[in-house]
Amino acid sequence: MKSARQQWKENGVSDVEIGCGGSMHCHGLNILTAGLNPMTKDRCVTTHRTQIDRRGVVRRAPFKMVEMCVTFDEQLPAMASTGIAGLDEILNGGLTPERMYLVEGTPGTGKTTLGLGFLLAGAAVGDIGLYITLAETEVELRAVAKSHGWSLDKLELFEMVPADGFTEDHEQTLLHPSEVELGETVRNIMAKVDELRPARVVLDSLSELRLLSQSPIRYRRQILALKHFFSTRACTVLVLDDKGASGSDLQLHSIAHGVVSLDQALAGFGGQRRRMHVVKMRGVQFRGGYHDFEIMRGGLCVYPRLVAGDHDAIDGGAVMTTGSNELDTLLGGGLVPGTATLLTGPAGVGKTTASVQCMVAALTRGERAAYFLFDERVPTLLTRSAALGMDLTPYMENGQLQLRAIDPAEISPGEFAGSVRSAVEDDDARVIVIDSLNAYLQSMPNEQFLVLQLHEMLSYLGLKGVVSLLILGLHGVTGDIRSDVDLSYLSDTVVQLRYFEAHGEVRQAISVIKTRTARHERTIREFQIGSSGLQVGEPLRQFQGVLTGVPTFSGEAKTLMASQSNPDAARG
């Protein structure tokens, strides 16, 4: 069989071109472009080459050549799970085995919990795990594990600070303490690894080694020596480091194969917000940016940043009815799967009732739904809905409806997006209701780019073919009605609900301002909320200025719906 070099020469590629291998510093030479297939590790030669003249100008010249592949014998190793589903998703499967990784963060961000979870995940598949602690005692580690419901019996714990470490036998005055302690510490670590031959190692923490080293050069050499040692022992290593006031240690960043940074911050009100980001990960196409996470019983719960483009589009099926023929007519047929409908209006006008009615219509057909309640308590919504002939309790009992009250002071945007995603992917919800966007946006004022996160979430729901119902409250009752933020551009359909005054009564009107998926009705209709839910009447064609709240009337009173307080008043 001919070698790759012989095949390339037969097709007119010189030794100089082959030797360049794609380097962009070979001025005046023809550079053969090659790609590496990440699944099969095949080196494939493409049918073009790049020319760089001596002035540094890049030119692409046509090049006739038969595609050839040089197959490498080694196979890609299986990724090592971190024990955290969300982090594995961010890392596109986990960690490349037999490498050294840095996990940095301020105290209290969950480094120890992450390290223990990593070792326990390995123990679950038969890997030997070793936890080397230079700061915490074994008693403290077991207490941390117990708080998460874990048992560390399958792990090896190596405490580097013995109980007799302060006796006179351990003191000397001939040499500087760091000269002896650093070398002894490193030798003890290596001896323990050689004794146990673990597949996974956690070293907690590098702060102690940094103090013993006393100089950056010596510290770097020690870390490089440990990295080389671990690489010859086929160990996947997590080294934990405290991120101090001076920030990250860039020397460690350059040495480690990958770096995961953990942060926490206090908001003006509510609990602390924790988030992580992958600083670097060689050879892995990870998901960048910040990802919210929480320390819960059982370990870290990571909520990967939602990227709509990572999900495939799903056909949501036929148009869904709202449960009202008149409202369906206003919308041009009903609610289209994969679209977001924004219901706007002042307080008490009926936005929640309209959303619940649309959701109940879907539940009646056997669909699943999720209702995220920011504004009011769950018992209040259940009582009010039952009084309007829309009892939600049976749907909650049979699992069709997931009704969740959200405390925005205790939840991060990432956790909320994760809850929505779980409802869609795990519970197969086809209708999502967010009540309301005012509370969602105003209760997290310190969060940056919250509207962009909402946009990404709605794009995701659209790709999944989910009907999204969003409620946005407006300030005022009639006249000058304003909103805190304009979110109409995020929605495919905008439904306006308004108060207006007629014949000494406050009445309600509904209209569809826009819809991107159908030719909707442009009339303004009156509606009422009664014992059977939302009832929509005929178009108000003899009124002018209904949306202003103070319309002028040019017709007969019988065009209005019957008054609930005086049924005969509107019949004339």
N, C-alpha and C positions, 0 to 999 in steps of 0.2 A: 504493500500500500504506500502511495506517495505521501510524503510529509506535506504539511500546510505550506511551508516555504517553497517546495518544489511546485505545488499547484499554483501558488501566486505568481512564481516566476514564469510559468508557462502562459499565464494570462497577461504578461507584460508589466508586472510590478517589480521594481528594482529592489535590491537589498536595502538601499537607503530609505525607500518608501516604507518598507516593512519595518525597518528599525525605528522610524519615527513614532509609529504606533499611535498617531493622533495628537502628538505634542504640538502645541500652538507656538512653540519657540523655534521651530526649524524653518527659518526664513529662507525663501527661495527654493523650497523643496515641495514635492507633491506628497500630501499626507493622506493615507488611506483611512477612511472612516470605518470603525468597527463598533458593533454593539454586543452587549452581553445579555443573553436571555436569562432572567433571574430564576426561572423555574428549572431549566435544564442545564444552565451554565454553558450554553453553546455560544461560541464566538462567531458571529455571523458577519461576513463582509458584504457591504452594501454596494450598489452599482453607481457610485459617484466618488469623487475624491475632491479634497479641498486643496487649493493652491494658495500659498502665501508668498508674495514676492518680497524682495529685499526692503521694500518700503513699508512692509507690514500690512499690505492690502490683502484682504481675504477674498479669494475667488473660488467659485464652485464650477468645476469643469466636468462635462459629460464623460463618462467612463464606462465602456462596454466590458462587462465582466460577468461570468457565471457565479451565482451565489454559492458560497461554500461555507460549511460549518466545521469548526474544530471542537469536538466534544471533550470536555474534561471528565475524568473518571469519578471525581469525588461528588457526592450528593450533598445538597443543602441540609444541614442538621435541623432537627425539629426545634421549634421555638420553645423556650422555657417560660411557662406561665408564671406571672407575678402573684397569682392567687387573688387578683382583683380584676373582675370581669371588665369594668370600665377602663382600667389602665391597659389591659391587654388589647382592648379595642383601639385605644389611642396609639399603641405601639404596633398595630397591625399584626397581632398574634402573640406578642410577648417579647422576651429578650433572647438575643442570640447567645447560645450557651458558650461556656468556657471563655467568658470575657469579664472584665471588671467594670462596674458601673458605680457612679456616684449619686447618692441621694442626699441632697442638702436642704436645709430649712432651719428656721428659728425654733427654739424649744417650744414644744406643744403642738407642732404641726403634724405629728403622726409618723415620724421616721422609724421609731422602734416598732410601732404597730405594723407598718409596712414591711419591715425586715422580718418580723416573726411570721407574718402571713406568707411571705415569700418562701421561707423555710418549710412551713407546714404544707404549702402547695406541693413542694418537692417531696416531702415525706409521704404524701398521699399517693404518689406514683412510684414510691420505692427508693427515692434519692436520700442519701445520708446528708443531714443538715447540721452545720456547726455554727453556733452563735458565739462570737468572741466579744466579750464586753470589757472595756477599759474604764468604764465610768459607773454603770449600774451594777448592782449586786444580783446574784442569782435569785435571791428572795424577791427583789423588786421586779425582775423579769417574770417570775412565775405569778406575781400578783397582777401584773398587766395582762398576762395571758388569761388568768382566771376571770378578770373583768369582761373579757370577750367570750367566755365560755370555751376556751381552748385548753388543751392538755399538751404540755411540752415533753411528755415522756419519750416521744420518738425522736427528739432533738438532743444534740449534745451542746451543753452550755459550758463555756470555758471562761471562768472569771479570772481576769488578769491581776486583780488586786487581792492577794490572799489576806486572810484575817490577821496573820502575824506579820504583815508588811511593815509595821512600825516598831518592831523590836530592835534591840541594840545590834543583833547579828546582821541586820540589813543596812546598817549605817556604816559609812566609810568617809575618810577625809582626804585621802591621797589624790583622788581624781574628782573632777566635777561630776555631780550626780547624773547629769544628762548623758555623760560619756558611757556610764555603766548601764543606766536604766534603759536607754534607747536600744542599745545592742541586745540587752537581755530580753527586752519585750519582743523585739522582732524575731529573735531566735526561738523564743517560746511559742510564738504564733506558728512559725514554720515547723517546729517539732510536732505541734498538735495536729497540724494539717497532714504531715507525713504519717502520723500514727493512725488517724481515722480515715484518711483518703475520702473526704466528703465531696459530694457533687455540687453542693451549694454552701456558700459561706457568707455570713454577715459579720462585718467588722464595725463595732460601735465603741468609740467613734474616733475619727481622725484628729479631733481637737487635742487629744492626749498626746498623740505622736507629734503633732505640730509643736506643742509646748516642750517636749523632750528634745526635739531637733534643734531648737533655738535659732537656726538660720535657715532662710528659704532654700539655699542650695542643698544643704544636708537633708532637709525635709523632702525635697523633690527626688533626690537620689534614693532615699529610703522607699518612697512610694513606687518609683520605677523598679526597684529591686523586688518589692512585694508583687508588683504586677507581673514581672517576669517569672517569679516563683510560682504564682498561681496559674499562669498560663501553661507551665510545664506539668501541673498536677491536674489538669482538666477540670478546673473549678469555675463555676459561675459565681461571681463575688459581688455583693453589694457592700460598699463602704458608706457609712453614714457620717455626715459632717454637719456641725452647727454653723449656720450662716450668721456671722456676727454683725456688729455695727458697720464694719468696713465693707460688707457686701460679700459677693461670691469670691471664691479662690480660683482665679483664672488658671493657675498652674495645674490644679486638679482637673479642671475642665479639659485641658489639652492632653492630659495623660489618660483619663477615663475613656472607655469605649462609648459610653453614653452618660448623660447627665439629666436627672429629674429634679426639679426645684419645687419645693413646697412653701407656700406663703399663707399667712393669715393676717386679717385686718379687722379692726373694730369699726362698726358703723356708728352713726350718731345715735341710733336706737336699735335695740334688738341684740341678738347674739353675734359672735364673731363670724366672719365669712372666710372660709378656707378655699384655696384654689391652688392648682399645680400647673406647671408647663414643662414640656420636654425641651431642654436647652439644645441638646444634640443627641443623635443616635446614629452611629455609623452603619451604613448598609441597610437602613430601614426607612421606609417612607411613612413616617409617623404623622399624626394629625397635630399640627402646630396650634399655637394660641393657648389661652388660659382655659382650664377646665375646673369647674367647681367640684368640691368633694366634702364629705362629712366623715367624722370619726364616730362610728356607731358600734353597738355591741355586735361583735362578729368581724370587726376590721374596718378598713376604709371603704366607703361607698363613693365611687368616682362617677361623675356625670360628664361624659365626653361632650365637648362642644358640638352642637348640632350643625351639621353641614348638609343641606338639602340635596346638593349635587351628588352625594355619596349613595343616594337611594334611587332605586328604579321606579319608574312611573307605573301605576296600577290603574286599570280601568275601574272606575267606581260604580259602573252600572247605570241603570235608568234614573231619570229625574225623580226626586222624592217629593211627595206631597207635603204640604204644611198642615194638613188637617182642616183646611178651610178652602173651599172652592174659589171664593172671592179673592183671598190672598194669593192663591195659586195664579189667578188671572192677572193680578197686579204684577207678579214676578215673571210673567211670561211663560208659565207652565209649572213652576215649583222651584225647589232647591236642587241645583245641579251638583252632583258629587265632584269633589275636588275643588270646590270654590269656597270662599270666605264671605259670609254675609254680615255686615255691620248694621246693628240696630241702634239708632241714636234718638235721643229725646230727653226731656227734662225728667226730674224725679217723679215717680208715681204714675207715669203716663201709660205703662203697660209693656215695657221692654222685656222684663223677665217673664211675664205671662206669655207673650208672643213666642219667646224662645222655648219655654217649657212646652207649649202646645206643639211646636214643630218637632221637638224631641220626642214627645209622647206619640206623635203620629208614626215616627220611625220605630219606637219601641213596640207599638201595636203590630207592626209588620214583622216583628221578630228580630229587628236590628239591635245592636248593642250601642250604648252611648256612655259618655263620661261628662259629668257636669262639675266644673271647678268654680267654687263659690268663694269669692273674696269679700263680698259686702255684708251678707247677712248670715245668720246661723242656720244650720241644717234643719232643726226642728221648725223654725219659722217658715222656711220654704216649703217643707212637707205639709204643714198645716194649711198654708195659703193655697197651695196647689190642690189639695184635697177639697177645699171649700169651693174651688172653681171646677170641680168635676174631673180633675186630673190627679188621681191618687198615684204617687210614685213608689209607695212602699212595696207593692207586689213585685215591681221590676227590680227593686234593690234586693229583695229576698231571693229571687231566682237567678240573680247574678247578671241580669241584662244591663243594669244601670249602676255605674260607679259614681256616687255622689260624695265629693270631697271638699271639706271646708279648708281653705288655705289661710294660714297665718303669715302674711307677708313679712312680718318682723323676724320670723324664724326660718324663712326659706330663701334660698338664693335663686337667681334666674336660671342657673344651670339645673338645679334640682327640679324646678317647675317644668322646664322643658323635658327633663328626664321622665317626669310623671306623665306628661302628655304622650311622650313616645311610648312609654310602657302601656298606657291605655290602648294605644293603636296597635302595637305589635304583639303584646302579650294577651290583652283582653279583646282584641278584634273590634274595638269601638269604631263605628261608622259615622257617628255624630259627636262632635266636641263642642261644648259650650263654655265660654269664659265670661264670667259675670263678677266683676266688670273690669274693663280695661283701665278705668280711672284708678281703682285701688291697686291694680297691678303696676301701673306706671308711677303713681304718686307715693306709694308705700316704699319704694326702693329708689329714692332720689339720688343716692350716692353711686348707683350702678351706672357705669358708662355704657353708651351705645345700646340701651335697653330696647329702643325702637327697632334697631337693626336685628337684635336677637329675635324680636317678635316677627319681623319680616322673614327671617330664616325659618322660624317655626311654622308660619303659615305656608311658606313654600313647600316645606316638608309634608304638611297635611294635604296640600293640593296634590302632590305626587302620589300620596297614598290613597287618593280618591275619597277623602273624608270630607263631610260637610261640616264646616266650621261656622259657629254662630258666636259673634262677638258683640258685647253690649258696651256702649259708651254713653255715659250720662252727660247732659248739657246743663250749663248754668242758666237760671232764669225759668220763667213759666211762659210768658208771651213777650212779644216784641223782640228786643235784642237778646238773642240766645247764643251763647258762646260755649266752646269746648276748650279743655285744657290743651289739647294737642290735636292736630289734624291727622287722622289715621285713615281717611277715606281712600287714599291712594293705595293702601295695603289691601283693600277689600275689592272683591269682584262685584259685589252687590251692596248697595247702600239703601237702607229702609229708614225713612224719617217718620217718627211719631210725634205729634204736636197737640198742644191744647189750643182750642179756640172758643171764643164766647159767642153764643147765639141765643137770642130770646131769653136773656137773663140766666143762662146756664153755661157751665164750663163743660165743653165737649171735647172729644178726641178725634183726631184725623190721622190717616196713614197714607203714605205715598212712597213710591220707589223712585229714587233719584237717578240711579244708574244700575246697570247690570251688563256685564261683559259677555254673557253667554246666551242671551235671548233678547227678543224684541218685547220689552216690557210695556205694560200699560202706563200711560203718563197722567192718568187722572188722580184726583185726590178723593179718597173715600173716608167716610166717617166710620168709626168702630166703637164698640162698647165691650166691656168686660163684665160677664155675668156668670151665672151658675154653671154654664156649659162652656166657659172659657172665652176665647176671643171671637166676637161676632162682627164681621165686616159688612157694612151697608153698601148702598149704591153710590156712584160718583156724585160729588157735590158740585154740580155744573152751574148752579145758580148762585154760587158764592164767589166773591173776588177777595183775594188777599188772605186766604185761610192760613197759609204758612206764617204770616205775620202775627197771627194770634188774634187780630181784631179785624175780621172780614166784613165786607159790605154785602148785604143780602139783596138780591133782586129776583124774588120768586115767591113760592108759597112754602109755608112751614111744613107741609106734608112731605117735602123732599128730605127732611131729617128723619133719623131713626126715632122710634118711640122713646120718650123720656122714661128712665127707670124710676124716677121719683113721682112722675105724673104721666102714666101711659097714654092719656088722651091728649096731652098738650101738643104733641108733634103731628097729630092726625088732622088738626084743623077743625 
